[in-house]
Amino acid sequence: MRQDGTFIAVEVSDEVAGDRELARALAEACPVDIFAEGSDGTLEIVQGNLDECVLCRLCLDASPQGTVRVLKLYDNEAVLA
């Protein structure tokens, strides 16, 4: 799953997006509410909040390595590492 804002894009693997526990962990970790739990417990990316990303890495820390990517669209899609 991928959502693009003006400056930031977020990619989440299907494995994470469908995992209720990881969806909850991401929703709780993000200080600007980019992630939310859907009514079925799966992950949703809140399009309107993408460009509020402060590049804090908390979503990366809350998920298995390589399953969440934050892309800087203003920097040729450089990946936040």
C-alpha positions as a Markdown table, in Angstrom:
| # | Residue | x | y | z |
|---|---|---|---|---|
| 1 | Met | 0.0 | 0.0 | 0.0 |
| 2 | Arg | 1.3 | 3.5 | -0.8 |
| 3 | Gln | -0.1 | 7.0 | -0.3 |
| 4 | Asp | 1.6 | 10.1 | -1.7 |
| 5 | Gly | 1.3 | 13.6 | -0.2 |
| 6 | Thr | 3.0 | 16.6 | -1.7 |
| 7 | Phe | 6.3 | 16.1 | 0.1 |
| 8 | Ile | 6.1 | 12.7 | 1.7 |
| 9 | Ala | 5.0 | 9.3 | 0.6 |
| 10 | Val | 4.5 | 6.2 | 2.8 |
| 11 | Glu | 4.7 | 2.6 | 1.7 |
| 12 | Val | 3.6 | -0.2 | 3.9 |
| 13 | Ser | 3.9 | -3.9 | 3.0 |
| 14 | Asp | 0.7 | -5.9 | 2.7 |
| 15 | Glu | 2.0 | -8.1 | 5.6 |
| 16 | Val | 2.0 | -5.1 | 8.0 |
| 17 | Ala | -1.2 | -3.5 | 6.5 |
| 18 | Gly | -3.2 | -6.6 | 7.3 |
| 19 | Asp | -1.8 | -7.3 | 10.7 |
| 20 | Arg | -4.0 | -5.9 | 13.4 |
| 21 | Glu | -1.3 | -5.7 | 16.1 |
| 22 | Leu | 1.1 | -3.9 | 13.8 |
| 23 | Ala | -1.6 | -1.6 | 12.6 |
| 24 | Arg | -2.3 | -0.6 | 16.2 |
| 25 | Ala | 1.4 | -0.2 | 17.0 |
| 26 | Leu | 1.8 | 2.2 | 14.0 |
| 27 | Ala | -1.3 | 4.2 | 14.8 |
| 28 | Glu | 0.0 | 4.6 | 18.4 |
| 29 | Ala | 3.6 | 5.4 | 17.4 |
| 30 | Cys | 3.0 | 8.2 | 14.9 |
| 31 | Pro | 2.8 | 11.6 | 16.6 |
| 32 | Val | 1.0 | 13.2 | 13.6 |
| 33 | Asp | -1.6 | 10.5 | 13.0 |
| 34 | Ile | -0.4 | 9.4 | 9.6 |
| 35 | Phe | -1.6 | 5.8 | 10.4 |
| 36 | Ala | -5.0 | 4.7 | 11.7 |
| 37 | Glu | -6.7 | 1.5 | 12.4 |
| 38 | Gly | -9.6 | 0.8 | 10.0 |
| 39 | Ser | -13.0 | -0.5 | 11.2 |
| 40 | Asp | -11.8 | -4.0 | 10.5 |
| 41 | Gly | -8.5 | -3.5 | 12.4 |
| 42 | Thr | -6.3 | -3.3 | 9.4 |
| 43 | Leu | -4.0 | -0.3 | 8.7 |
| 44 | Glu | -5.1 | 2.8 | 6.9 |
| 45 | Ile | -2.8 | 5.7 | 5.8 |
| 46 | Val | -4.4 | 9.1 | 6.5 |
| 47 | Gln | -3.8 | 11.0 | 3.2 |
| 48 | Gly | -4.4 | 14.4 | 4.7 |
| 49 | Asn | -1.7 | 13.9 | 7.4 |
| 50 | Leu | 1.2 | 12.7 | 5.2 |
| 51 | Asp | 2.8 | 16.1 | 4.8 |
| 52 | Glu | 2.8 | 16.5 | 8.5 |
| 53 | Cys | 5.5 | 13.9 | 8.8 |
| 54 | Val | 8.4 | 15.1 | 11.0 |
| 55 | Leu | 10.7 | 12.3 | 9.9 |
| 56 | Cys | 10.9 | 11.0 | 13.5 |
| 57 | Arg | 11.4 | 7.3 | 12.4 |
| 58 | Leu | 8.9 | 6.0 | 15.1 |
| 59 | Cys | 7.0 | 4.1 | 12.4 |
| 60 | Leu | 10.1 | 2.4 | 11.2 |
| 61 | Asp | 11.0 | 1.5 | 14.8 |
| 62 | Ala | 7.4 | 0.1 | 15.4 |
| 63 | Ser | 7.5 | -2.3 | 12.4 |
| 64 | Pro | 9.7 | -5.1 | 11.1 |
| 65 | Gln | 12.7 | -3.8 | 9.2 |
| 66 | Gly | 11.9 | -3.1 | 5.5 |
| 67 | Thr | 8.1 | -3.2 | 5.9 |
| 68 | Val | 7.5 | 0.5 | 6.2 |
| 69 | Arg | 9.2 | 3.1 | 4.0 |
| 70 | Val | 9.0 | 6.9 | 4.2 |
| 71 | Leu | 9.9 | 8.6 | 0.9 |
| 72 | Lys | 11.0 | 12.2 | 0.6 |
| 73 | Leu | 9.3 | 13.2 | -2.6 |
| 74 | Tyr | 11.1 | 16.5 | -2.6 |
| 75 | Asp | 14.5 | 14.7 | -2.7 |
| 76 | Asn | 14.0 | 12.3 | -5.6 |
| 77 | Glu | 12.1 | 9.8 | -3.4 |
| 78 | Ala | 15.1 | 9.4 | -1.0 |
| 79 | Val | 14.2 | 6.8 | 1.6 |
| 80 | Leu | 14.3 | 7.8 | 5.3 |
| 81 | Ala | 16.8 | 5.3 | 6.7 |
